Amino acid sequence: MATKTTEEMMAELESSIKPYKKDYHTYSHLPATGRKKETIIGELEALKAAEESKWKNGLVSGAVYHGAQDHIDFLNEVYALTSQTNPLHTDVWPSITKFEAEVISMTANMMSAEKVNDVEDADDEVCGALSSGGTESILLAMKTYRDWAREMKGIRNPEMIVPSTAHAAFDKASQYFNIKMKRIPVDENFKADIEKTRDAITPNTIVIVGSTPSFPHGVIDPIEALSELAREEDIGFHTDACLGGFILPWAEKLGYEVPLFDFRLPGVTSISVDTHKYGYAAKGSSIILYRNPELRRYQFYTTTDWPGGLYLSPTFAGSRSGALSAAAWAAMLSIGEEGYLANTKKILEAAAVIKDGIRDIPELYLLGDALWDIAFSSKDLNIYKVMDYMGEKKWSLNGLQNPAAVHICLTLRHAQEGLPEKFITDLKSAVESTINNPGKAVDGAGRLYGMSANIPIKGVVDAFLKRFLDLLFKL
């Protein structure tokens, strides 16, 4: 069967990501006369209805972490009440300062800040800031370590040590801030290799990174050992708990085996935690925590000689939505410890059903020992074909590479009654269809991952991805 050309693939992608071109008007210029507001609202409602069905029934990996209508309505009400606020103007909206300080404190105490702050004669006092998401939290932390190392150690050619499974945001930070990134391989259990991390440390190392868990395989790195390496060498250590920060503390309380990863470890100097994932806040909020205010100050931006006056901002943004901070505050208060415990229990119980079901399928195997972010592959089948068959069943899963695999990141949407069992039923059907149709071409997302794995010149794949990004902004 002939391989599709790049142009043919781009045309198919354009069709899939621009599905409304035939049914809705495309605006390249401002309308001469403004449209009626009720007409615009009607169009938005129609688009919402078309897209809501894709995730409401729990068939999407990650993406929507709560999704119950009463919770959505509550956050929308909070957002409406605070939609005009901007924390850049602290004199006009001090309420947002209150909300943010409390969200940071509540999150910090989930990360065992009290155990650090209560130590007598200690210099540490866990603190933090709100950001727009996990990527910004990670970028802020890496920028902070770069500037800290420059001032305190005179390091001009900074390096960071990052497991190969760490989030792509660390690579983005490397590119943005000119920090050399040393990628450390993971072991057979997909955990960061401790000895190879030790060997990678040089006088220019400014920070070591570990994930709790990693996004691809849901595996928790050996944070205790890695952070101790960093402490011995007077290097920063960052725990990326963007995915697990609002799950692992409650899993530990529920009796699950959770290794130490937070500020109870003396070598941990910063942690990123996403409120907009399992904190169940609105999209666009995350927390970056530091072991002490002295370190956090390297994150801040200030200027004293601008003609516009004194200017300062804690994160990359200047003006930003105070409504997102208010929504994070409201979500955390409304759910409380009991709610987070109950939600975590539901998710982990659903995960147990799915992991057991995958183990019962001879052609598949699990990667690593994940709690709820579950990766699986096959030694006998093209796993991307299995993913495509699952797509035909309306499941939206994540393709992985190096090695080829698929994962499903479970949320409250997947804890709906009967849904874990449906996943296994559909997965068995997908495996059977793959076995019975060996000649069927890999299609959809699976083809993209297969292409990436089989093209040795990664610059070709990189160029393809940039063309895909161009498509997003094409009318």
TAGI-V594851 format. One line per field, one symbol per residue. phi: phi as a letter, one per 40 degrees, with the letter a starting at -180 (. if undefined). Layout:
phi: ???
This chain:
phi: .ccccdcccccccccccbcbccbbcbbcbdcdbcccccccccccccccccccccbccgcbcggbcbgccccccccccccccbcccaccbcccbccccccccccccccccccgcdccccccgcccadaaacbcicccdcdccccccdccccccbgcbbcbbbbcccccccccccdccbfbcbbcbcbcccgbdcccccdcccbcccbabbabbccccbgbccccdccccdccccfbcbbccbdcbcbbcccccccgccbccabccccccbaabbcccbccgccdhaabbbbcacdccccccbaabbcdchcbaacbccccacccccccccccccccgdcccccccdccccccccccccccccdcbacbgbccabbbaaacbbccccccccccccgcbbbcbafccabbbccbcccccdgcdccdcdcccccccccccbcccccbfcdcccccccbcccccccdcccccccdddbcc
